């Protein structure tokens, strides 16, 4: 844009003199050109004011986004503090390492956020300075800087969301791992269930043995009844004739032989039951010995767990002191 030339009073007086037609036409053209330039300057000023309003709105939006990021950062820091307290209660070294790594990532995000905020402040200061002193602002460069800032903000948001998902995943894993108290409760409950199942099995075996014994007694009583009926039917013939008496004697011998065979079978079964009882007694003695050995091992394991917890607490205290330094 050409500069407006301020003429002296003498020159204006000379121009007020009567002019010929050609000079008057040139003067009108020059006036029209100056009016057109003034109109274009006004339009440029209006455009600059409009763009200045847009820039201020975008800066306000950036400020709102930065405040939202600050709020989310505060929430994440609070959640990390709660996780740190839970880790202190449960004494998990690996989880502590993960949390320390997450805290470093959060610090890096804070540093990036501060860098982005400082760059936004610098851009805002440059814009205000350019509009204060009436300088012309290169809107292409400003748009480029603004787009870069938005890209940085978007990438920071994505990275922040990824780290937040990782923290939530670690929290879910920590929640899924049972504590020592829960494990002790599970063990106690399993032992109670095992005792109940053993008692139920013992009662069921007792009922089955009782049923089998009663069924065998019933069969013996039925056989005895049939023998008595047979003897009773043959007794009349044996009293009246010698042939009947010989048949009765033969049948009695058969009955005696069957009773002896049954007695031998019962004795064999009794020996088998005694052997099984001795085997179970030996097994019970071995189980008692194994239980005592297991109790001693469990006590030693609990002592080692207590030592491990003390060492973990000591290492955690040293790590927290080194992190604070």
ZADO-1210 file (C-alpha; in nm, 4 decimals, padded with zeros to 6 digits):
<atoms>
<atom x="00.0000" y="00.0000" z="00.0000" code="UNK" pos="1"/>
<atom x="00.1390" y="00.3412" z="-00.1019" code="UNK" pos="2"/>
<atom x="00.1888" y="00.6048" z="00.1645" code="UNK" pos="3"/>
<atom x="-00.0435" y="00.9079" z="00.1737" code="UNK" pos="4"/>
<atom x="00.1603" y="01.2223" z="00.0901" code="UNK" pos="5"/>
<atom x="00.0800" y="01.5306" z="00.3014" code="UNK" pos="6"/>
<atom x="00.1162" y="01.8459" z="00.0908" code="UNK" pos="7"/>
<atom x="00.2147" y="02.1885" z="00.2159" code="UNK" pos="8"/>
<atom x="-00.0318" y="02.4880" z="00.2210" code="UNK" pos="9"/>
<atom x="00.1494" y="02.6544" z="-00.0714" code="UNK" pos="10"/>
<atom x="00.1092" y="02.3478" z="-00.2847" code="UNK" pos="11"/>
<atom x="-00.2602" y="02.3272" z="-00.1942" code="UNK" pos="12"/>
<atom x="-00.2986" y="02.6948" z="-00.2858" code="UNK" pos="13"/>
<atom x="-00.1364" y="02.6338" z="-00.6198" code="UNK" pos="14"/>
<atom x="-00.3758" y="02.3469" z="-00.6796" code="UNK" pos="15"/>
<atom x="-00.6781" y="02.5590" z="-00.5949" code="UNK" pos="16"/>
<atom x="-00.5997" y="02.7793" z="-00.8919" code="UNK" pos="17"/>
<atom x="-00.8088" y="02.7329" z="-01.2021" code="UNK" pos="18"/>
<atom x="-00.7112" y="02.4095" z="-01.3757" code="UNK" pos="19"/>
<atom x="-00.7556" y="02.3033" z="-01.7276" code="UNK" pos="20"/>
<atom x="-00.9685" y="02.0054" z="-01.8204" code="UNK" pos="21"/>
<atom x="-00.6830" y="01.7522" z="-01.8365" code="UNK" pos="22"/>
<atom x="-00.5426" y="01.8453" z="-01.4972" code="UNK" pos="23"/>
<atom x="-00.8916" y="01.8352" z="-01.3452" code="UNK" pos="24"/>
<atom x="-00.9442" y="01.4811" z="-01.4801" code="UNK" pos="25"/>
<atom x="-00.6097" y="01.3677" z="-01.3365" code="UNK" pos="26"/>
<atom x="-00.6996" y="01.5214" z="-01.0027" code="UNK" pos="27"/>
<atom x="-01.0365" y="01.3396" z="-00.9983" code="UNK" pos="28"/>
<atom x="-00.8646" y="01.0105" z="-01.0834" code="UNK" pos="29"/>
<atom x="-00.6158" y="01.0641" z="-00.8048" code="UNK" pos="30"/>
<atom x="-00.8957" y="01.1425" z="-00.5577" code="UNK" pos="31"/>
<atom x="-01.0877" y="00.8315" z="-00.6667" code="UNK" pos="32"/>
<atom x="-00.7710" y="00.6225" z="-00.6283" code="UNK" pos="33"/>
<atom x="-00.7138" y="00.7648" z="-00.2794" code="UNK" pos="34"/>
<atom x="-01.0764" y="00.6948" z="-00.1820" code="UNK" pos="35"/>
<atom x="-01.0408" y="00.3367" z="-00.3072" code="UNK" pos="36"/>
<atom x="-00.7209" y="00.2916" z="-00.1063" code="UNK" pos="37"/>
<atom x="-00.8949" y="00.4301" z="00.2054" code="UNK" pos="38"/>
<atom x="-01.1827" y="00.1852" z="00.1548" code="UNK" pos="39"/>
<atom x="-00.9396" y="-00.1064" z="00.1120" code="UNK" pos="40"/>
<atom x="-00.7533" y="00.0040" z="00.4263" code="UNK" pos="41"/>
<atom x="-01.0811" y="00.0049" z="00.6203" code="UNK" pos="42"/>
<atom x="-01.1645" y="-00.3428" z="00.4903" code="UNK" pos="43"/>
<atom x="-00.8164" y="-00.4653" z="00.5873" code="UNK" pos="44"/>
<atom x="-00.8594" y="-00.3178" z="00.9344" code="UNK" pos="45"/>
<atom x="-01.1965" y="-00.4912" z="00.9716" code="UNK" pos="46"/>
<atom x="-01.0465" y="-00.8225" z="00.8545" code="UNK" pos="47"/>
<atom x="-00.7631" y="-00.7821" z="01.1028" code="UNK" pos="48"/>
<atom x="-01.0109" y="-00.7139" z="01.3829" code="UNK" pos="49"/>
<atom x="-01.2178" y="-01.0212" z="01.2832" code="UNK" pos="50"/>
<atom x="-00.9102" y="-01.2415" z="01.2734" code="UNK" pos="51"/>
<atom x="-00.7994" y="-01.0934" z="01.6047" code="UNK" pos="52"/>
<atom x="-01.1333" y="-01.2030" z="01.7558" code="UNK" pos="53"/>
<atom x="-01.0911" y="-01.5522" z="01.6091" code="UNK" pos="54"/>
<atom x="-00.7400" y="-01.5743" z="01.7545" code="UNK" pos="55"/>
<atom x="-00.8683" y="-01.4668" z="02.0960" code="UNK" pos="56"/>
<atom x="-01.1450" y="-01.7291" z="02.0780" code="UNK" pos="57"/>
<atom x="-00.8952" y="-01.9991" z="01.9827" code="UNK" pos="58"/>
<atom x="-00.6692" y="-01.8890" z="02.2699" code="UNK" pos="59"/>
<atom x="-00.9665" y="-01.9114" z="02.5072" code="UNK" pos="60"/>
<atom x="-01.0416" y="-02.2612" z="02.3772" code="UNK" pos="61"/>
<atom x="-00.6786" y="-02.3581" z="02.4340" code="UNK" pos="62"/>
<atom x="-00.6982" y="-02.2199" z="02.7876" code="UNK" pos="63"/>
<atom x="-01.0142" y="-02.4268" z="02.8546" code="UNK" pos="64"/>
<atom x="-00.8443" y="-02.7369" z="02.7183" code="UNK" pos="65"/>
<atom x="-00.5396" y="-02.6701" z="02.9328" code="UNK" pos="66"/>
<atom x="-00.7587" y="-02.6340" z="03.2424" code="UNK" pos="67"/>
<atom x="-00.9317" y="-02.9622" z="03.1533" code="UNK" pos="68"/>
<atom x="-00.5916" y="-03.1263" z="03.1183" code="UNK" pos="69"/>
<atom x="-00.4919" y="-02.9863" z="03.4577" code="UNK" pos="70"/>
<atom x="-00.8089" y="-03.1348" z="03.6110" code="UNK" pos="71"/>
<atom x="-00.7466" y="-03.4743" z="03.4514" code="UNK" pos="72"/>
<atom x="-00.3861" y="-03.4617" z="03.5618" code="UNK" pos="73"/>
<atom x="-00.5001" y="-03.3929" z="03.9194" code="UNK" pos="74"/>
<atom x="-00.7400" y="-03.6890" z="03.9032" code="UNK" pos="75"/>
<atom x="-00.4638" y="-03.9143" z="03.7742" code="UNK" pos="76"/>
<atom x="-00.2296" y="-03.8007" z="04.0490" code="UNK" pos="77"/>
<atom x="-00.4974" y="-03.8731" z="04.3106" code="UNK" pos="78"/>
<atom x="-00.5549" y="-04.2190" z="04.1657" code="UNK" pos="79"/>
<atom x="-00.1821" y="-04.2875" z="04.1652" code="UNK" pos="80"/>
<atom x="-00.1672" y="-04.1852" z="04.5324" code="UNK" pos="81"/>
<atom x="-00.4487" y="-04.4287" z="04.6152" code="UNK" pos="82"/>
<atom x="-00.2727" y="-04.7023" z="04.4208" code="UNK" pos="83"/>
<atom x="00.0498" y="-04.6263" z="04.6053" code="UNK" pos="84"/>
<atom x="-00.1309" y="-04.6641" z="04.9392" code="UNK" pos="85"/>
<atom x="-00.2805" y="-04.9981" z="04.8325" code="UNK" pos="86"/>
<atom x="00.0612" y="-05.1154" z="04.7188" code="UNK" pos="87"/>
<atom x="00.2084" y="-05.0159" z="05.0554" code="UNK" pos="88"/>
<atom x="-00.0587" y="-05.2211" z="05.2299" code="UNK" pos="89"/>
<atom x="-00.0086" y="-05.5288" z="05.0109" code="UNK" pos="90"/>
<atom x="00.3718" y="-05.5103" z="04.9745" code="UNK" pos="91"/>
<atom x="00.4139" y="-05.5728" z="04.6014" code="UNK" pos="92"/>
<atom x="00.7559" y="-05.4784" z="04.4701" code="UNK" pos="93"/>
<atom x="00.6778" y="-05.5283" z="04.1010" code="UNK" pos="94"/>
<atom x="00.3697" y="-05.3095" z="04.1255" code="UNK" pos="95"/>
<atom x="00.5831" y="-05.0417" z="04.2942" code="UNK" pos="96"/>
<atom x="00.8237" y="-05.0475" z="04.0007" code="UNK" pos="97"/>
<atom x="00.5328" y="-05.0071" z="03.7608" code="UNK" pos="98"/>
<atom x="00.3928" y="-04.7181" z="03.9608" code="UNK" pos="99"/>
<atom x="00.7331" y="-04.5437" z="03.9692" code="UNK" pos="100"/>
<atom x="00.7512" y="-04.5774" z="03.5921" code="UNK" pos="101"/>
<atom x="00.3994" y="-04.4375" z="03.5599" code="UNK" pos="102"/>
<atom x="00.4903" y="-04.1423" z="03.7823" code="UNK" pos="103"/>
<atom x="00.7884" y="-04.0669" z="03.5593" code="UNK" pos="104"/>
<atom x="00.5572" y="-04.0717" z="03.2598" code="UNK" pos="105"/>
<atom x="00.3182" y="-03.8340" z="03.4358" code="UNK" pos="106"/>
<atom x="00.6090" y="-03.5986" z="03.5088" code="UNK" pos="107"/>
<atom x="00.7074" y="-03.6081" z="03.1398" code="UNK" pos="108"/>
<atom x="00.3481" y="-03.5242" z="03.0482" code="UNK" pos="109"/>
<atom x="00.3535" y="-03.2325" z="03.2929" code="UNK" pos="110"/>
<atom x="00.6744" y="-03.1070" z="03.1354" code="UNK" pos="111"/>
<atom x="00.5255" y="-03.1329" z="02.7868" code="UNK" pos="112"/>
<atom x="00.2130" y="-02.9574" z="02.9099" code="UNK" pos="113"/>
<atom x="00.4183" y="-02.6723" z="03.0568" code="UNK" pos="114"/>
<atom x="00.6146" y="-02.6418" z="02.7315" code="UNK" pos="115"/>
<atom x="00.2899" y="-02.6298" z="02.5338" code="UNK" pos="116"/>
<atom x="00.1454" y="-02.3697" z="02.7722" code="UNK" pos="117"/>
<atom x="00.4562" y="-02.1549" z="02.7450" code="UNK" pos="118"/>
<atom x="00.4469" y="-02.1734" z="02.3636" code="UNK" pos="119"/>
<atom x="00.0784" y="-02.0756" z="02.3667" code="UNK" pos="120"/>
<atom x="00.1563" y="-01.7837" z="02.5968" code="UNK" pos="121"/>
<atom x="00.4374" y="-01.6706" z="02.3652" code="UNK" pos="122"/>
<atom x="00.2032" y="-01.6874" z="02.0654" code="UNK" pos="123"/>
<atom x="-00.0595" y="-01.4913" z="02.2572" code="UNK" pos="124"/>
<atom x="00.1967" y="-01.2302" z="02.3577" code="UNK" pos="125"/>
<atom x="00.3176" y="-01.1950" z="01.9985" code="UNK" pos="126"/>
<atom x="-00.0402" y="-01.1509" z="01.8759" code="UNK" pos="127"/>
<atom x="-00.1190" y="-00.8873" z="02.1376" code="UNK" pos="128"/>
<atom x="00.2056" y="-00.7028" z="02.0674" code="UNK" pos="129"/>
<atom x="00.1417" y="-00.7039" z="01.6947" code="UNK" pos="130"/>
<atom x="-00.2086" y="-00.5623" z="01.7406" code="UNK" pos="131"/>
<atom x="-00.0966" y="-00.3127" z="02.0072" code="UNK" pos="132"/>
<atom x="00.1748" y="-00.1520" z="01.7979" code="UNK" pos="133"/>
<atom x="-00.0241" y="-00.1730" z="01.4732" code="UNK" pos="134"/>
<atom x="00.2158" y="-00.4082" z="01.3067" code="UNK" pos="135"/>
<atom x="00.0989" y="-00.6456" z="01.0362" code="UNK" pos="136"/>
<atom x="00.0696" y="-01.0069" z="01.1500" code="UNK" pos="137"/>
<atom x="00.1586" y="-01.2904" z="00.9224" code="UNK" pos="138"/>
<atom x="-00.1585" y="-01.4935" z="00.9544" code="UNK" pos="139"/>
<atom x="-00.0173" y="-01.7854" z="00.7596" code="UNK" pos="140"/>
<atom x="00.2649" y="-01.8272" z="01.0130" code="UNK" pos="141"/>
<atom x="00.0203" y="-01.7839" z="01.2994" code="UNK" pos="142"/>
<atom x="-00.2130" y="-02.0485" z="01.1559" code="UNK" pos="143"/>
<atom x="00.0811" y="-02.2808" z="01.1122" code="UNK" pos="144"/>
<atom x="00.1955" y="-02.2232" z="01.4709" code="UNK" pos="145"/>
<atom x="-00.1605" y="-02.2702" z="01.5937" code="UNK" pos="146"/>
<atom x="-00.1978" y="-02.5954" z="01.3980" code="UNK" pos="147"/>
<atom x="00.1337" y="-02.7199" z="01.5387" code="UNK" pos="148"/>
<atom x="00.0185" y="-02.6356" z="01.8895" code="UNK" pos="149"/>
<atom x="-00.3088" y="-02.8189" z="01.8312" code="UNK" pos="150"/>
<atom x="-00.1185" y="-03.1200" z="01.6974" code="UNK" pos="151"/>
<atom x="00.1047" y="-03.1166" z="02.0042" code="UNK" pos="152"/>
<atom x="-00.1999" y="-03.0922" z="02.2269" code="UNK" pos="153"/>
<atom x="-00.3705" y="-03.3806" z="02.0426" code="UNK" pos="154"/>
<atom x="-00.0604" y="-03.5993" z="02.0659" code="UNK" pos="155"/>
<atom x="-00.0281" y="-03.5150" z="02.4362" code="UNK" pos="156"/>
<atom x="-00.3930" y="-03.6099" z="02.4881" code="UNK" pos="157"/>
<atom x="-00.3416" y="-03.9406" z="02.3057" code="UNK" pos="158"/>
<atom x="-00.0303" y="-04.0201" z="02.5052" code="UNK" pos="159"/>
<atom x="-00.2078" y="-03.9235" z="02.8248" code="UNK" pos="160"/>
<atom x="-00.5045" y="-04.1490" z="02.7367" code="UNK" pos="161"/>
<atom x="-00.2693" y="-04.4401" z="02.6587" code="UNK" pos="162"/>
<atom x="-00.0886" y="-04.4002" z="02.9905" code="UNK" pos="163"/>
<atom x="-00.4217" y="-04.3697" z="03.1690" code="UNK" pos="164"/>
<atom x="-00.5361" y="-04.6977" z="03.0110" code="UNK" pos="165"/>
<atom x="-00.2108" y="-04.8596" z="03.1205" code="UNK" pos="166"/>
<atom x="-00.2648" y="-04.7338" z="03.4770" code="UNK" pos="167"/>
<atom x="-00.6209" y="-04.8695" z="03.4769" code="UNK" pos="168"/>
<atom x="-00.4933" y="-05.2039" z="03.3483" code="UNK" pos="169"/>
<atom x="-00.2373" y="-05.2177" z="03.6311" code="UNK" pos="170"/>
<atom x="-00.5149" y="-05.1312" z="03.8790" code="UNK" pos="171"/>
<atom x="-00.7318" y="-05.4149" z="03.7463" code="UNK" pos="172"/>
<atom x="-00.4408" y="-05.6592" z="03.7703" code="UNK" pos="173"/>
<atom x="-00.3693" y="-05.5478" z="04.1265" code="UNK" pos="174"/>
<atom x="-00.7376" y="-05.5887" z="04.2146" code="UNK" pos="175"/>
<atom x="-00.7451" y="-05.9400" z="04.0643" code="UNK" pos="176"/>
<atom x="-00.4468" y="-06.0627" z="04.2693" code="UNK" pos="177"/>
<atom x="-00.5698" y="-06.1995" z="04.6065" code="UNK" pos="178"/>
<atom x="-00.4038" y="-06.0801" z="04.9248" code="UNK" pos="179"/>
<atom x="-00.2476" y="-06.3020" z="05.1889" code="UNK" pos="180"/>
<atom x="-00.5565" y="-06.2673" z="05.4096" code="UNK" pos="181"/>
<atom x="-00.7812" y="-06.3766" z="05.1219" code="UNK" pos="182"/>
<atom x="-00.5551" y="-06.6733" z="05.0496" code="UNK" pos="183"/>
<atom x="-00.5737" y="-06.7785" z="05.4153" code="UNK" pos="184"/>
<atom x="-00.9537" y="-06.7516" z="05.4012" code="UNK" pos="185"/>
<atom x="-00.9629" y="-06.9615" z="05.0821" code="UNK" pos="186"/>
<atom x="-00.7410" y="-07.2251" z="05.2415" code="UNK" pos="187"/>
<atom x="-00.9616" y="-07.2352" z="05.5530" code="UNK" pos="188"/>
<atom x="-01.2767" y="-07.2650" z="05.3452" code="UNK" pos="189"/>
<atom x="-01.1271" y="-07.5436" z="05.1316" code="UNK" pos="190"/>
<atom x="-01.0267" y="-07.7358" z="05.4432" code="UNK" pos="191"/>
<atom x="-01.3809" y="-07.6985" z="05.5815" code="UNK" pos="192"/>
<atom x="-01.5304" y="-07.8204" z="05.2543" code="UNK" pos="193"/>
<atom x="-01.2883" y="-08.1145" z="05.2483" code="UNK" pos="194"/>
<atom x="-01.3877" y="-08.2076" z="05.6039" code="UNK" pos="195"/>
<atom x="-01.7562" y="-08.1885" z="05.5136" code="UNK" pos="196"/>
<atom x="-01.7025" y="-08.4045" z="05.2055" code="UNK" pos="197"/>
<atom x="-01.5082" y="-08.6618" z="05.4082" code="UNK" pos="198"/>
<atom x="-01.7839" y="-08.6738" z="05.6706" code="UNK" pos="199"/>
<atom x="-02.0475" y="-08.7147" z="05.3996" code="UNK" pos="200"/>
<atom x="-01.8445" y="-08.9923" z="05.2381" code="UNK" pos="201"/>
<atom x="-01.8029" y="-09.1676" z="05.5715" code="UNK" pos="202"/>
<atom x="-02.1754" y="-09.1533" z="05.6419" code="UNK" pos="203"/>
<atom x="-02.2565" y="-09.2783" z="05.2911" code="UNK" pos="204"/>
<atom x="-02.0118" y="-09.5693" z="05.3277" code="UNK" pos="205"/>
<atom x="-02.1646" y="-09.6510" z="05.6654" code="UNK" pos="206"/>
<atom x="-02.5157" y="-09.6561" z="05.5166" code="UNK" pos="207"/>
<atom x="-02.4023" y="-09.8763" z="05.2278" code="UNK" pos="208"/>
<atom x="-02.2295" y="-10.1192" z="05.4648" code="UNK" pos="209"/>
<atom x="-02.5414" y="-10.1334" z="05.6846" code="UNK" pos="210"/>
<atom x="-02.7609" y="-10.1988" z="05.3814" code="UNK" pos="211"/>
<atom x="-02.5326" y="-10.4749" z="05.2533" code="UNK" pos="212"/>
<atom x="-02.5182" y="-10.6383" z="05.5983" code="UNK" pos="213"/>
<atom x="-02.8968" y="-10.6272" z="05.6346" code="UNK" pos="214"/>
<atom x="-02.9410" y="-10.7652" z="05.2839" code="UNK" pos="215"/>
<atom x="-02.7060" y="-11.0531" z="05.3640" code="UNK" pos="216"/>
<atom x="-02.8903" y="-11.1230" z="05.6915" code="UNK" pos="217"/>
<atom x="-03.2161" y="-11.1273" z="05.4980" code="UNK" pos="218"/>
<atom x="-03.0764" y="-11.3800" z="05.2496" code="UNK" pos="219"/>
<atom x="-02.9485" y="-11.6008" z="05.5333" code="UNK" pos="220"/>
<atom x="-03.2828" y="-11.5845" z="05.7106" code="UNK" pos="221"/>
<atom x="-03.4629" y="-11.6780" z="05.3903" code="UNK" pos="222"/>
<atom x="-03.2302" y="-11.9733" z="05.3422" code="UNK" pos="223"/>
<atom x="-03.2739" y="-12.0770" z="05.7029" code="UNK" pos="224"/>
<atom x="-03.6513" y="-12.0546" z="05.6640" code="UNK" pos="225"/>
<atom x="-03.6410" y="-12.2660" z="05.3500" code="UNK" pos="226"/>
<atom x="-03.4224" y="-12.5250" z="05.5294" code="UNK" pos="227"/>
<atom x="-03.6540" y="-12.5387" z="05.8246" code="UNK" pos="228"/>
<atom x="-03.9496" y="-12.5832" z="05.5927" code="UNK" pos="229"/>
<atom x="-03.7647" y="-12.8591" z="05.4073" code="UNK" pos="230"/>
<atom x="-03.6723" y="-13.0353" z="05.7343" code="UNK" pos="231"/>
<atom x="-04.0284" y="-13.0016" z="05.8558" code="UNK" pos="232"/>
<atom x="-04.1628" y="-13.1518" z="05.5321" code="UNK" pos="233"/>
<atom x="-03.9159" y="-13.4433" z="05.5468" code="UNK" pos="234"/>
<atom x="-03.9593" y="-13.5086" z="05.9167" code="UNK" pos="235"/>
<atom x="-04.2959" y="-13.6803" z="05.8763" code="UNK" pos="236"/>
<atom x="-04.1555" y="-13.9171" z="05.6129" code="UNK" pos="237"/>
<atom x="-03.8485" y="-13.9899" z="05.8300" code="UNK" pos="238"/>
<atom x="-04.0688" y="-14.0863" z="06.1256" code="UNK" pos="239"/>
<atom x="-04.2822" y="-14.3243" z="05.9187" code="UNK" pos="240"/>
<atom x="-04.0194" y="-14.4946" z="05.6962" code="UNK" pos="241"/>
<atom x="-03.6507" y="-14.5739" z="05.6899" code="UNK" pos="242"/>
<atom x="-03.6101" y="-14.4281" z="05.3395" code="UNK" pos="243"/>
<atom x="-03.7408" y="-14.0940" z="05.4611" code="UNK" pos="244"/>
<atom x="-03.5010" y="-14.1021" z="05.7562" code="UNK" pos="245"/>
<atom x="-03.2063" y="-14.1702" z="05.5251" code="UNK" pos="246"/>
<atom x="-03.3142" y="-13.8799" z="05.3011" code="UNK" pos="247"/>
<atom x="-03.3375" y="-13.6584" z="05.6066" code="UNK" pos="248"/>
<atom x="-02.9884" y="-13.7574" z="05.7169" code="UNK" pos="249"/>
<atom x="-02.8526" y="-13.6901" z="05.3674" code="UNK" pos="250"/>
<atom x="-03.0203" y="-13.3514" z="05.3538" code="UNK" pos="251"/>
<atom x="-02.8851" y="-13.2649" z="05.6981" code="UNK" pos="252"/>
<atom x="-02.5338" y="-13.3539" z="05.5840" code="UNK" pos="253"/>
<atom x="-02.5777" y="-13.1294" z="05.2797" code="UNK" pos="254"/>
<atom x="-02.6987" y="-12.8496" z="05.5068" code="UNK" pos="255"/>
<atom x="-02.3984" y="-12.8954" z="05.7376" code="UNK" pos="256"/>
<atom x="-02.1585" y="-12.8868" z="05.4414" code="UNK" pos="257"/>
<atom x="-02.3234" y="-12.5694" z="05.3084" code="UNK" pos="258"/>
<atom x="-02.2972" y="-12.4062" z="05.6526" code="UNK" pos="259"/>
<atom x="-01.9289" y="-12.4995" z="05.6764" code="UNK" pos="260"/>
<atom x="-01.8648" y="-12.3506" z="05.3309" code="UNK" pos="261"/>
<atom x="-02.0487" y="-12.0374" z="05.4311" code="UNK" pos="262"/>
<atom x="-01.8446" y="-12.0209" z="05.7509" code="UNK" pos="263"/>
<atom x="-01.5211" y="-12.0518" z="05.5517" code="UNK" pos="264"/>
<atom x="-01.6308" y="-11.7727" z="05.3191" code="UNK" pos="265"/>
<atom x="-01.7168" y="-11.5505" z="05.6134" code="UNK" pos="266"/>
<atom x="-01.3785" y="-11.6249" z="05.7747" code="UNK" pos="267"/>
<atom x="-01.2006" y="-11.5383" z="05.4505" code="UNK" pos="268"/>
<atom x="-01.3951" y="-11.2151" z="05.4291" code="UNK" pos="269"/>
<atom x="-01.3076" y="-11.1400" z="05.7908" code="UNK" pos="270"/>
<atom x="-00.9376" y="-11.1895" z="05.7148" code="UNK" pos="271"/>
<atom x="-00.9669" y="-10.9603" z="05.4142" code="UNK" pos="272"/>
<atom x="-01.1377" y="-10.6952" z="05.6249" code="UNK" pos="273"/>
<atom x="-00.8643" y="-10.7251" z="05.8893" code="UNK" pos="274"/>
<atom x="-00.5955" y="-10.6811" z="05.6230" code="UNK" pos="275"/>
<atom x="-00.7785" y="-10.3803" z="05.4832" code="UNK" pos="276"/>
<atom x="-00.8131" y="-10.2384" z="05.8360" code="UNK" pos="277"/>
<atom x="-00.4382" y="-10.2840" z="05.8986" code="UNK" pos="278"/>
<atom x="-00.3621" y="-10.1162" z="05.5659" code="UNK" pos="279"/>
<atom x="-00.5870" y="-09.8223" z="05.6510" code="UNK" pos="280"/>
<atom x="-00.4288" y="-09.7950" z="05.9954" code="UNK" pos="281"/>
<atom x="-00.0807" y="-09.7825" z="05.8392" code="UNK" pos="282"/>
<atom x="-00.2032" y="-09.5261" z="05.5849" code="UNK" pos="283"/>
<atom x="-00.3516" y="-09.3170" z="05.8651" code="UNK" pos="284"/>
<atom x="-00.0220" y="-09.3280" z="06.0556" code="UNK" pos="285"/>
<atom x="00.1668" y="-09.2186" z="05.7423" code="UNK" pos="286"/>
<atom x="-00.0874" y="-08.9379" z="05.6859" code="UNK" pos="287"/>
<atom x="-00.0400" y="-08.8172" z="06.0451" code="UNK" pos="288"/>
<atom x="00.3368" y="-08.8114" z="05.9902" code="UNK" pos="289"/>
<atom x="00.2905" y="-08.6223" z="05.6623" code="UNK" pos="290"/>
<atom x="00.0607" y="-08.3759" z="05.8359" code="UNK" pos="291"/>
<atom x="00.3199" y="-08.3080" z="06.1046" code="UNK" pos="292"/>
<atom x="00.5858" y="-08.2617" z="05.8387" code="UNK" pos="293"/>
<atom x="00.3535" y="-08.0294" z="05.6459" code="UNK" pos="294"/>
<atom x="00.2845" y="-07.8281" z="05.9620" code="UNK" pos="295"/>
<atom x="00.6572" y="-07.7822" z="06.0191" code="UNK" pos="296"/>
<atom x="00.7071" y="-07.6802" z="05.6552" code="UNK" pos="297"/>
<atom x="00.4126" y="-07.4408" z="05.6764" code="UNK" pos="298"/>
<atom x="00.5566" y="-07.2775" z="05.9863" code="UNK" pos="299"/>
<atom x="00.8927" y="-07.2373" z="05.8152" code="UNK" pos="300"/>
<atom x="00.7200" y="-07.0948" z="05.5069" code="UNK" pos="301"/>
<atom x="00.5283" y="-06.8437" z="05.7183" code="UNK" pos="302"/>
<atom x="00.8517" y="-06.7361" z="05.8847" code="UNK" pos="303"/>
<atom x="01.0118" y="-06.6859" z="05.5444" code="UNK" pos="304"/>
<atom x="00.7060" y="-06.4897" z="05.4269" code="UNK" pos="305"/>
<atom x="00.7385" y="-06.2633" z="05.7300" code="UNK" pos="306"/>
<atom x="01.1065" y="-06.2073" z="05.6527" code="UNK" pos="307"/>
<atom x="01.0222" y="-06.1363" z="05.2892" code="UNK" pos="308"/>
<atom x="00.7589" y="-05.8808" z="05.3897" code="UNK" pos="309"/>
<atom x="01.0056" y="-05.7049" z="05.6181" code="UNK" pos="310"/>
<atom x="01.2683" y="-05.6952" z="05.3413" code="UNK" pos="311"/>
<atom x="01.0104" y="-05.5697" z="05.0900" code="UNK" pos="312"/>
<atom x="00.9033" y="-05.2962" z="05.3305" code="UNK" pos="313"/>
<atom x="01.2666" y="-05.1977" z="05.3838" code="UNK" pos="314"/>
<atom x="01.3343" y="-05.1860" z="05.0079" code="UNK" pos="315"/>
<atom x="01.0161" y="-04.9856" z="04.9520" code="UNK" pos="316"/>
<atom x="01.1132" y="-04.7349" z="05.2198" code="UNK" pos="317"/>
<atom x="01.4565" y="-04.6933" z="05.0622" code="UNK" pos="318"/>
<atom x="01.3043" y="-04.6477" z="04.7187" code="UNK" pos="319"/>
<atom x="01.0569" y="-04.3872" z="04.8472" code="UNK" pos="320"/>
<atom x="01.3356" y="-04.1997" z="05.0248" code="UNK" pos="321"/>
<atom x="01.5512" y="-04.2060" z="04.7084" code="UNK" pos="322"/>
<atom x="01.2553" y="-04.0909" z="04.4966" code="UNK" pos="323"/>
<atom x="01.1874" y="-03.8007" z="04.7346" code="UNK" pos="324"/>
<atom x="01.5550" y="-03.6998" z="04.7103" code="UNK" pos="325"/>
</atoms>
